[in-house]
């Protein structure tokens, strides 16, 4: 009984810690003094669902509930990726007050058709996960990046910057001043004895200049929602009620930092 009370206490403290933290992080690298008239949102991705493995016993009891509905979660995320892309693009447009190239206006352009011949690396979207086998992108979108086992964040954190030439070519072809890449996923953790757990949406935005240099990276994460883990609607709600609404406040911070950085 005492052990159960202790675990419930720890779980409660964990949730309170998540809720009390500031969730938005924005970093800028160098300065971009060029006038911005067009931003190309070239990639919007939803990564595989990340299931926590600790505490071991709790996770062993909780994670199988998610495994049983993994196909439903995956299909639901596929249905939602266009909605996420549109929200990111609209937020970029409303904050930066510039033309944002995305969706059909991007996909139907002759320039994009040329890029598709060179930069459609669909196999690089494979995650190595049996239940969430590939990074989800909009149906007509290409993937120009050579990810390894779905590791998007480590790819853009890489010191070798092997994406620089790729981004530069894309920006030149699309005549874009900035190139944006969006990446999001849902993270889960197990509660006491696996009776319930928590779902947390995490989103990243990377912005590059026309030379392919990463000039800004930002992230935001939801405060965590308690879930039973056996209903796909809980995960859909995490997207609708948390992931989508937290794009705008993150973009507000990105713009604030962008303006502050230009003044320095």
C-alpha positions in Angstrom: 0.0 0.0 0.0 2.8 2.4 1.0 4.6 1.6 -2.3 1.5 2.4 -4.3 1.0 5.7 -2.5 4.7 6.6 -3.1 4.4 5.8 -6.8 1.2 7.9 -7.1 3.0 10.8 -5.3 5.9 10.6 -7.7 3.5 10.5 -10.7 1.7 13.6 -9.4 4.9 15.5 -8.9 6.0 14.6 -12.4 2.9 16.0 -13.9 3.2 19.2 -11.8 6.7 19.6 -13.0 5.7 19.3 -16.6 2.8 21.7 -16.1 5.0 24.4 -14.3 7.8 24.5 -16.9 8.1 27.0 -19.7 7.6 24.9 -22.8 8.9 27.1 -25.7 12.6 27.2 -26.7 13.9 29.4 -29.5 17.6 29.6 -30.6 19.1 31.8 -33.3 22.5 31.3 -34.9 24.1 34.3 -36.6 22.1 37.0 -38.3 20.1 37.1 -41.5 19.9 40.7 -42.7 18.5 40.0 -46.1 15.0 41.2 -46.8 12.5 38.4 -46.5 9.7 38.2 -49.1 9.1 34.5 -49.5 9.4 31.5 -47.1 9.1 28.0 -48.5 7.7 25.4 -46.1 9.3 22.4 -47.8 8.7 19.7 -45.2 6.1 18.9 -42.6 6.7 15.7 -40.8 5.1 13.6 -38.0 7.5 11.2 -36.5 6.9 7.9 -34.9 5.2 7.8 -31.5 7.8 7.5 -28.8 6.9 5.2 -25.9 8.7 5.6 -22.6 10.3 2.5 -21.1 10.6 3.6 -17.5 9.5 2.7 -14.9 10.1 -0.7 -16.4 7.2 -2.5 -14.7 4.7 0.3 -15.3 5.8 0.7 -19.0 5.5 -3.1 -19.5 1.9 -2.9 -18.4 1.0 0.3 -20.2 2.7 0.1 -23.6 0.9 -3.0 -24.9 -2.3 -1.1 -24.7 -0.9 1.4 -27.2 0.6 -1.4 -29.3 -2.8 -2.8 -29.8 -4.1 0.4 -31.5 -0.8 1.4 -33.2 -2.3 0.9 -36.7 -5.2 3.2 -35.8 -2.9 5.9 -34.3 -0.7 5.7 -37.4 -3.6 6.1 -39.8 -5.0 9.0 -37.7 -1.6 10.8 -37.9 -1.6 10.3 -41.7 -5.0 12.0 -41.9 -3.8 14.9 -39.7 -0.5 15.8 -41.4 -2.0 18.1 -44.0 -3.8 19.9 -41.2 -0.6 20.4 -39.3 1.2 21.7 -42.5 -1.5 24.2 -43.1 -1.4 25.4 -39.5 2.4 25.9 -39.6 2.2 27.7 -43.0 -0.6 30.0 -41.8 1.3 30.9 -38.7 4.4 31.7 -40.6 2.4 33.9 -42.9 0.5 35.8 -40.2 3.7 36.4 -38.2 6.3 37.2 -40.8 3.8 39.0 -43.1 5.3 37.4 -46.2 4.3 35.0 -49.0 4.6 31.4 -47.7 5.0 28.7 -50.4 3.4 25.4 -49.3 0.8 22.8 -50.2 -0.6 22.8 -53.8 0.9 26.2 -54.6 4.3 24.5 -54.0 3.6 21.0 -55.3 2.1 22.1 -58.6 4.9 24.4 -59.5 7.3 23.3 -62.3 10.2 24.1 -60.0 9.0 21.6 -57.4 8.6 19.0 -60.2 12.3 19.5 -61.0 13.3 19.1 -57.3 11.2 15.9 -57.1 13.4 14.3 -59.7 16.5 14.9 -57.6 15.4 15.1 -54.0 12.7 12.5 -53.3 14.4 10.3 -50.7 11.4 8.3 -49.5 13.5 5.5 -48.1 15.2 7.9 -45.7 11.8 8.2 -44.0 12.0 4.7 -42.6 12.1 4.6 -38.8 13.0 0.9 -38.2 9.8 0.7 -36.1 7.4 -2.2 -36.8 4.3 -0.3 -35.6 5.3 3.2 -36.9 7.4 2.3 -39.9 8.0 5.7 -41.5 7.9 9.4 -40.9 4.6 10.8 -42.1 4.7 13.6 -44.7 1.9 15.0 -46.9 1.0 12.8 -49.8 2.4 15.1 -52.5 5.5 16.2 -50.6 9.0 15.1 -51.3 11.6 14.3 -48.7 15.0 15.8 -49.6 16.8 14.8 -46.4 18.9 11.7 -45.6 17.6 10.8 -42.2 18.8 7.6 -40.4 16.1 5.5 -38.7 13.8 8.5 -38.4 16.2 10.6 -36.4 15.2 14.1 -37.6 16.4 16.2 -34.7 19.9 14.6 -34.6 20.1 15.1 -38.4 19.6 18.9 -38.1 21.8 19.1 -35.0 24.6 17.4 -36.9 27.8 19.4 -37.0 28.7 18.2 -40.5 25.6 20.1 -41.8 25.1 17.8 -44.8 21.8 19.4 -45.4 23.3 22.8 -46.2 23.8 22.2 -50.0 20.4 20.6 -50.3 18.6 23.5 -48.6 20.6 26.0 -50.7 19.6 24.3 -54.0 15.9 24.2 -52.9 15.9 27.9 -51.9 17.5 28.8 -55.2 15.1 26.8 -57.3 12.0 28.1 -55.4 13.5 31.6 -55.2 12.8 31.6 -51.5 14.6 33.8 -49.0 14.0 31.4 -46.1 13.2 27.7 -46.0 11.2 26.1 -43.1 11.0 22.6 -41.9 8.4 21.4 -39.4 8.7 18.1 -37.3 6.3 16.9 -34.6 5.6 13.7 -32.7 3.7 12.4 -29.7 5.6 11.1 -26.7 4.0 8.8 -24.0 4.9 7.8 -20.5 3.4 5.2 -18.2 1.7 5.9 -14.8 1.5 3.7 -11.8 1.1 0.0 -12.6 0.3 1.0 -16.2 -3.3 1.9 -15.3 -3.0 5.2 -17.1 -0.3 7.3 -18.7 0.5 10.7 -20.2 0.6 11.8 -23.8 2.7 14.8 -24.8 2.9 16.5 -28.2 6.3 17.9 -29.2 7.0 20.1 -32.2 10.1 21.6 -33.8 10.6 24.3 -36.4 13.8 24.8 -38.3 14.4 27.9 -40.4 17.3 28.2 -42.9 18.6 31.1 -45.0 19.0 30.9 -48.8 22.6 29.6 -48.4 21.3 26.6 -46.5 22.5 27.7 -43.1 20.4 26.9 -40.1 19.5 30.3 -38.6 16.8 29.3 -36.1 15.6 26.2 -34.3 12.6 26.2 -32.0 10.6 23.7 -30.0 7.4 23.6 -28.0 5.8 20.8 -26.1 2.4 20.3 -24.5 2.0 20.0 -20.8 0.9 16.4 -20.8 -2.5 14.8 -20.9 -3.5 11.8 -18.8 -4.6 9.0 -21.1 -5.9 5.4 -20.7 -3.8 4.4 -23.7 -6.4 2.2 -25.3 -8.4 4.7 -27.3 -7.1 6.3 -30.6 -9.3 9.4 -29.9 -7.0 10.3 -27.0 -4.2 10.7 -29.4 -6.3 12.5 -32.0 -7.3 14.9 -29.2 -3.6 15.5 -28.3 -3.1 16.7 -31.9 -6.3 18.8 -32.1 -6.2 20.2 -28.6 -2.5 20.6 -27.9 -0.2 20.2 -30.9 -2.1 22.5 -33.3 -2.8 25.3 -30.8 0.8 25.4 -29.6 2.2 26.3 -33.1 1.1 29.9 -32.9 2.7 30.8 -29.6 5.9 29.2 -30.7 5.8 31.2 -33.9 5.2 34.4 -31.9 8.5 33.7 -30.0 10.3 32.8 -33.2 9.3 36.2 -34.7 10.3 38.1 -31.5 13.7 36.5 -31.5 14.1 37.1 -35.3 13.4 40.8 -34.8 15.7 41.0 -31.8 18.5 39.2 -33.6 18.3 41.6 -36.6 18.7 44.6 -34.2 21.9 43.3 -32.8 
